[in-house]
Amino acid sequence: MQTNSELYLNMAEEIINQFEGHIYKSLSRTKPEEREDLAQEIRLKIVEKVFSNKFDETPGFFDVLLNDEYY
């Protein structure tokens, strides 16, 4: 049985793998010597978000549409 930390780490790894192509595509306009550092920072932010457990705080479509504070 996996611990919560292992589960979150596996989730983060799966999400990073899914976004890897998008990460490098978005970095195509940066200097080549800075790309890997920036890619690492993006991966770190993904891991931080997975471990923060704040997915439940993400507003839904109608929350955004009907609530002025979101835009």
N, C-alpha and C positions, 0 to 999 in steps of 0.2 A: 504494500500500500504506500502510495506517495504522500509525502508531507505537503503542506500548503506551499512551502518554499519551492519544492521540486515541481509542483504543479504549475505555479506561476512562472518558474524558469522555463518549463516546457512550453507554456503558452507564449511567453516572450520570444522564445526561439522560433516557434512556428510563425508568429506574426512578422518577425524580422525576415525570415525566409520568404514570406509572401511579398514583402515590400522591397526586397533587395534590388530588384530591377528598377523600381521607382526611385529608390534612394540614389542610385548611380545616374539615372537619367536626369534627376533634378540637380545633380552636381556637375553636369556636363559643362556648365558655363563658369565654373570656378577654376582657379589655377590648378593645374595637375598636381603640384606638390602639396596642395591643401585638401585635396579630395578625400583621401583616406581618413584624415583627422576629422573632417566634417561628417563623413559617413559614420565614424565611431560615435560622434556626439549624437547623431540622429538615433543610432541603435541604443545608446544609453538612455535617451529620452523615452524611447519605446519601453524599455525595461522598467524605468521609473514609473511610467504610467500604468503598466501592468501590475506592479507591486503596490501602487497607491490605492487600488480598489475603488477608484472614483468613477467607474463606468456607469454606476447607477445614477450619478449626478448629471449625465449627459441629457440635455433636453430633447424631447421628442419633436417631431415635425410640427404638430399643432401647438405645442408649447411655444415654439419660436414664432409661429405664424400669428398666434393670438396674444402674445405678450410683448409689449413695446420695449422692455428692458433688454431683450436679446439682440436688438439691432438699432 
